[in-house]
Structures are given as C-alpha cells and as structure tokens.
Amino acid sequence: MTQPVTLGGRPTMPPPGSPAEELLIARFRGHARRLFWSALVLIGVFGGTTYFLGNLPAPFEDWMLLSAGGALIVLLVLVPWLIWWSRTVTVTTRRVIVNRGIGARSRQEMSHARGYTISVRRGPLQRLWGAGTITLSNGVDAPLRLANVPTVTLVHETLADQIEVSQILAHRDAQSGHDSVPVS
C-alpha cells in the first residue's frame, strides 16, 4: 500500500483511492470598508445628539431627539452591519461555499474538482484597500460572484492552487482505478 506524502509528519495528499478529507482553508467576509459610511453616521448621530440634548427649541422634546437618533442608528448602522455580517465565504479543500441572508439563508457552492475559471476585477478604491471582486465560472452553473474580497490576490492564488490539486487527485485516482482492474 502506498503511504501518503508527508510534510513535517503531516500528510499532504491522501493515498490513491482513499477519499480526501475536506479541510477548512479560509473563511472570510467582504471587506469591512463597506461600513465606512455607517461609522460616519454613528459618529455624527452621537455628536449631534449630545450637542442638542437639553438645547432643543420649544416645540421639540428630548425624547423626540433620542427616538430620531435611535431610528437613524438602527436603519443606517445596524442594518448594514447585519447584512455585512450575514455574508460569509468558506473555502475548503473540496469547494467554495457562499452563505447569504439573515432570516432566510441561501447557499451557493462550487466544486474545485469540476474546475472553473477565475476572473478578478479591481476598481481604484478596491486596489487602494487590497480588495477585489472574484467571479468563478464553470460554464454550466451560474457564475459565483465574491464581492469585495479582502487580500484578493492571496484568495485568487489559493483558489487556483485548490483547482490544480483537485484535478491532480482526480486524475491520480482515475489512473489508480484502471491499474487495479484485473486483466483476464
């Protein structure tokens, strides 16, 4: 029986014919720069509320100011943060998984073994922050779009490596399957 290839005592490739264990490579969210305007709104609401608290003109009361400030924080700070927090991308040794949604969750997957093309688009602000948008397309399913990926070059290289490793393992397993068939 063939022993697995090891690196520092840790197996890097499973022996031929055995199923490869699915390992987590990375889990990330879109770049947090999307929350920049929410942070500015939060600072402005707190500054404005503390300035006007107790100094409002006659027809307005403090509870009105606090209610308006609370509504602005919920709508312009909390909701965008929850949307950002609810979108995750997981890269494993077998597939890319995109989860979206707060109440109802949607999930998209793309397998490395099937192979796909990787395209990267980086606008001027994305280049400034080291982010970018990655689109994965296998020609059969709908393209998988990963928007505002932080450290986009590292993620791109990792995905390309995973496709290559999956293709090598699939080819090796196909070859070892043909060798083990007895000839009569």
VENKAJO-V876747 format. One record per residue. N is the residue number from 0. RES is the residue in one letter. BURIAL is + if it has 9 or more other C-alpha atoms within 8 Angstrom, else -. Layout:
BEGIN
n = <N,N>
res = <RES,RES>
burial = <BURIAL,BURIAL>
END
This chain:
BEGIN
n = <0,1,2,3,4,5,6,7,8,9,10,11,12,13,14,15,16,17,18,19,20,21,22,23,24,25,26,27,28,29,30,31,32,33,34,35,36,37,38,39,40,41,42,43,44,45,46,47,48,49,50,51,52,53,54,55,56,57,58,59,60,61,62,63,64,65,66,67,68,69,70,71,72,73,74,75,76,77,78,79,80,81,82,83,84,85,86,87,88,89,90,91,92,93,94,95,96,97,98,99,100,101,102,103,104,105,106,107,108,109,110,111,112,113,114,115,116,117,118,119,120,121,122,123,124,125,126,127,128,129,130,131,132,133,134,135,136,137,138,139,140,141,142,143,144,145,146,147,148,149,150,151,152,153,154,155,156,157,158,159,160,161,162,163,164,165,166,167,168,169,170,171,172,173,174,175,176,177,178,179,180,181,182,183>
res = <M,T,Q,P,V,T,L,G,G,R,P,T,M,P,P,P,G,S,P,A,E,E,L,L,I,A,R,F,R,G,H,A,R,R,L,F,W,S,A,L,V,L,I,G,V,F,G,G,T,T,Y,F,L,G,N,L,P,A,P,F,E,D,W,M,L,L,S,A,G,G,A,L,I,V,L,L,V,L,V,P,W,L,I,W,W,S,R,T,V,T,V,T,T,R,R,V,I,V,N,R,G,I,G,A,R,S,R,Q,E,M,S,H,A,R,G,Y,T,I,S,V,R,R,G,P,L,Q,R,L,W,G,A,G,T,I,T,L,S,N,G,V,D,A,P,L,R,L,A,N,V,P,T,V,T,L,V,H,E,T,L,A,D,Q,I,E,V,S,Q,I,L,A,H,R,D,A,Q,S,G,H,D,S,V,P,V,S>
burial = <-,-,-,+,+,+,-,-,-,-,+,-,-,+,+,-,-,-,-,-,-,-,-,+,-,-,+,-,+,+,+,-,-,-,+,-,-,+,+,-,+,+,-,-,+,+,-,-,+,-,-,+,+,-,-,+,-,-,-,-,-,+,-,-,+,+,-,-,+,-,-,+,+,+,+,+,+,+,+,+,+,+,+,+,-,+,+,+,+,+,+,+,+,+,+,+,+,+,+,+,+,-,-,-,-,-,-,-,-,-,+,+,+,-,+,+,-,+,-,+,-,+,-,-,-,+,+,-,-,+,+,+,+,+,+,+,+,+,-,-,-,-,+,+,-,+,-,+,+,+,+,+,-,-,+,+,-,-,-,+,-,+,+,-,-,+,+,-,-,+,-,+,+,-,-,+,+,-,-,-,-,-,-,->
END
